[in-house]
Amino acid sequence: MTVLSIIRDCLDALLHPSARSDALMRARHRAFMAPRLLGSLGAFAAFPVYLAMRGAPSAVEVAAFAWLIAPILLSWFLSRTGRYEGAHVLSSLALAGLIMAVAGSTGGIESFAAVWLVVVPLEAALSASRRVAAFASLLALSCAGLLILLGQLGWLPSADISAAERGVLMACGVVSATLYAAGLAFGAQSLARTSMALLSREEERYRLLARNMSDVISRHQRNGAVQFISPAAEAMLGLPAAQLLGHGLFDRVHVADRPAYLTALSDAARGEVRSVEFRLRREADGSERGQVDFLWVQMRCRPVDQGMGQDPHRDLTREAEVVAVMRDVTDHKLSEQALEQARSAAEAADAAKTRFLATMSHELRTPLNAIIGFSEMIAQEQALMLGAAQRREYAQLINDSGQHLLSVVNGILDMSKMESGNFEIASEPFAPRASLLHCCNLLALKARENGIDLITDAPHDLPVMTGDPRAFKQIVLNLVANAIKFTERGGQVSVSAAVTGSQLMLRISDTGVGIAPDDLQRIGAPFFQAGKTYQRRHEGTGLGLSIVKSLVALHLGELTVQSRLGEGTAVTVKLPLVYTPPQARPAESKIATLTPALRQEFQGQEFQGPQGQELQDQAHDQSQDQPALVKKSA
């Protein structure tokens, strides 16, 4: 252990507790106490030698040596209170008092000790306080002015010193003052070096934190301009941090989120802690999620403590600044959106269940009541004296109610199979014109009873298509039945078919009640029935259009619904003329390949086998017997 380390340990033991935690303040306290304690101890050690060489000292010399106890008292004051600036003020007073005492008895302003007044503000400069330095400067000037005034008034004692002695003393005064000033300069340089080392260490520490943190740290002016931003912004936004300085970050904030962004910074500049979420545009090439244009960022901002490590009496007019921490919360936002969608889906499922139960209670109870009631009447035919005609009528009503129940149950089963993916498409060639006319003929009686004109436009040259004929008929029957159901008496339902490219286009339009825009978005959902004013005026489970939508999707087709409330509805269905089942498609291909079938091919094609001959004859008979435009009026 060296002597310097022993001295440093002794000085550290004298430090006030408030200075031990701060390395820079600890160095300043040591720099204040070390020269004073060593100087006082050295002066006391040299006092006996001075007496031996000088002889009996004068009163001034005794006072000067006695004054050397002041630095020890100042060190004790700093050690006990920790008031660094106060200790420097007392030191300036003590040094100025000593200089005044020596200079006053040795010639006033012309004394060798007067040159030491220059040292007073130099010593105060080590306090790093403008107040202490200003006080020391005024004190030195006041002492110099006082010496000049006292000398002019003749109130100072005359110094009995020869010219040679005066020269020697002056030289000693200049040399000693220069050496002391040099010591102060070295002390200031040591403190500056210590301060720079500590600052560099702190900067490296903060730079290490900023470089390795995933969150982005930034410093803003009140208007949002970025003064500093950490390197983590490059990983977050995919561009250099230098491009985000100034208003570069603001330019990447989503336009809709800019007011909230600026409001949060403005509130933080006024002393409030604010948190805001907004979207930031990022470079797509550096995205970890692929081609993402915007990401969600959560920013927590608070005002910068301007007084930390600075003079508390700084310029209060300086513009307030804000420090912000930004974090990528895109995954959290996506999770929230997924949860919200799941919640909406659960609510929709619950509402669908409620509608389903309400609809089923009506659709099942009504025919069951008819079946039970009329069967009881037939069972009591002797008591009621029923005739044969009444029994046949009741039996027919029971049959109709049973058929209705069967259609409801079949619709629910078909919908369940489609949702579970177990509905099988039996693909085979068939004539769409014959199937279309057959479906319209089945519903012609219902249209006539409702007073509705059913118009069918089926060209003779419709080609044979490949698909599920049963599903095709179910699509047409459901759409036409719906159009008839929701069209008022005197209205019109039009059914047309045409070939567009490699697709067969069916269009079913009516002049009925129409569908509201809000309901149009949900049309086709299971058990959903559009409208509130006509919802219970017509029977049905709400599965018809949903089944149509699923069947069209299974055939790789398209379904379009256009409607205006009070004016009618038009449903357009596009089906491929040649449907390829999924198991027949290549395994590596996920896109259905539609092969167009030309009309000439079907017209000139010879079908082989009984099924082909029957299909060709059916298409020929239908084209000869049925006109292209069929109108079934009420």
Buried (B, 14 or more C-beta within 10 A) or exposed (E): EEEEEEBEEEBEEBBBEEBEEEBBBBBBBBBBBBBBBEBBEEBEEEBEEEEEEEEEBEEBBEBBBEBBEBBBEBBBBBBEEBBBBBBBBBBBBBBBBBBBBBBBBBBBBBBBBBBBBBBBBBBBBBBBBEBBBEBBBEBBEEBBEBBBEBBEEEEBEEBEBEEEEBEEBBEEBEEBBEEBBEBBEEBBEEBEEBBEEBEEEEEEEEEEEBEEBEBBBBBBBBEBBBBBBBBBBBEBBBBEBEBBBBEBBBEBBBEEBBEBBBEBBBBBBEEEEBEBBBBBBBEEEEBEEEEBEBBBBBBBBBBBEBEEEEEEEEEEEEEBBBBBBBBBBBEEBEEEEEEEEEEEEEEEEEEBEEBBEEBBEEBBEBBBEBBEBBBEBBEEBEEEEBEEEBBEEBEEBBEEBBEBBEEBEEBBEBBEEBEEEEBEBEBEBBBBBBBBBBBBBBBBEBBBEBEBBBBBBBEEEBBBBBBBBBBBBBBBBBBBBBBBBBBEEEBBBBBBBEBEEBBBBBBBBBBBBBBBEEBBEEBBBBBBBBBEEBBEEEEBBBBBBBBBBBBBEBBBBBBEBEBEBEEBBBBBBBBBBBBBBEEEEEEEEEEEEBEEBEEEEBEEBEBEEEEBEEBBEBBEEBBEEBEEEBEBEE
